Structures are given as C-alpha cells and as structure tokens.
Amino acid sequence: MSENILQNIIDKKIVKIRNLKKDLSLEILKKKISENNSFINFKEKISKNIINGKISIIAEIKKASPSAGVIIENYDPVKIADIYLKNNATCLSILTEEEFFLGNLIHISKIKEKIKLPILCKDFFVDKFQVHLCKSYGADAILIILAGVDEKLADDLYEEALNLNMSVIVEVHNIEEAKKSLKYNEALIGINNRNLKTLKTDINTTYNIHDVLINHKGPLISESGIKTKDELLNISQRTNIKTFLIGESILKNLKNNSIFSVL
C-alpha cells in the first residue's frame, strides 16, 4: 500500500464517517452496545496463551486488498470463520473497510452470531465515533495504524477503546513508530512486515523492530508475510513473539479446508 493509497483510503474514510455521523447518533450506538452480550476479551485470550507458552494465531478474514486484489471470489466470512475456529485460531481479524478491501461491519455481527472467538475490527480509524460504531457490531478490539494518524488522534482512539473495555492493537512499521508506541501500556503492539511504500513484505522488519519493543509489557504481534510454519517458529525462537496475525497465506489455502496446513 503506497503512501498515496494509504492517504486516499484515509481521506475517503474521513468523508464517510463525517456523513455517517449526520444520520447515526452516538446514543443509538451506545444503546446497541448495551444490548450486545457477545463481547470476549481479545487481549486476555492472547495473554493466557503467552503465559502457557502457546502460539496464538489471529486469523484474518478479507475478500480483497490493494496489494493482492480479490483473494476470494465466493466470499463467505462466516464459513471462513468456522474453518478458522475448527483449526484452533485464537482470534479473528475482520477487514471491514468497504471500498479497497470490500469489507463490511455487518460481517462482524454475522460471525459473532455463530462463532465464539474474539474479533479485531481491522479498519482505518480516523474518528472516536468509529470505536463505538465497531463495538456496536460486536468488535472486541480495534487497530490503530500509527502511519495513518497523528499522535493526538492515536491517543484519543486508544483512550476511547479502553473506556469501552476494548483491546487495542497499535500497529507499527518502522523503528520511529515503534518508539512512539511504547507509551500505550495497555495495547498489544503489532509489527507489520509489509512496507507501506512498496507493498513488499520482509520478515526482517520484525527482527529489526523487536529490540525497540522488547520491554513493552503488552503482547507483541508479528503481522503479514508469514507463509510457512518454519518462518513462524523461527520468529518465535529469535524474538519470543508468540502471536501472529496471518491473512493471505491461509486464505489462499481455504480450498483445502485445512488453513493451517501451511503453518
């Protein structure tokens, strides 16, 4: 995802949320949240695995991406989530951005009706309103992409999520962002191995950034570009990272109905 594409997504999201806020009040969202009893502690489930020395897989569900195009033609997020559940995924990451990833928030609530796993709403958060919005659909965690927000907005999103008892993944792509992320004490820190300028993935990103984050008390996550079990285990052995967010490499193996065969 080039910086221009990232900015384009963010610019369009700002307009979309601005328009949505004209028709949908915060009070309505708060009422929906109060009536929803599907919430699961995303961070706690991962933290328990770490204590027990277990690997956690945050398995991603998405129809498309700017880098890969359409990944799954006959897209059924509930069916995919069920396959992930049967293959022992720890949590789910659901792409909800509509234009570039062909997602929708309704996919979260549809999955939550059938599948009892914690869900990360993976989207481009540009307004605190979105935190209430995604929780009203059943999301348990949000993603803050430091490359896409200024420090004040990142702080506001983080505090709003904690106030709503949601987990937060703060995503970093380089050492500078990693240093900035250290102040978010209650967050999980996600190291994205995908270069936002070239779209290429490089596992060395995790190794390069890990040293900056080693003293962060929250779980660390290696994201993107992990294609084999050997890569995953090598990262875990060299960094002691136990949590991995994986999307395309398992989505492309769905036809085998055994999505972790590549791991």
Secondary structure, DSSP 8 states (H G I E B T S, - for coil): --HHHHHHHHHHHHHHHHHHHHHS-HHHHHHHHHH------HHHHHHHHHHTT--EEEEEE-SEETTTEES-SS--HHHHHHHHHHTT-SEEEEE--SSSS---THHHHHHHHH--S-EEEES---STHHHHHHHHTT--EEEEEGGGS-HHHHHHHHHHHHHTT-EEEEEE-SHHHHHHHTT-TTSEEEEE-B-TTT--B-THHHHHHHHHHTT-SS-EEEES---SHHHHHHHHHHH---EEEE-HHHHTTGGGT-GGGG-
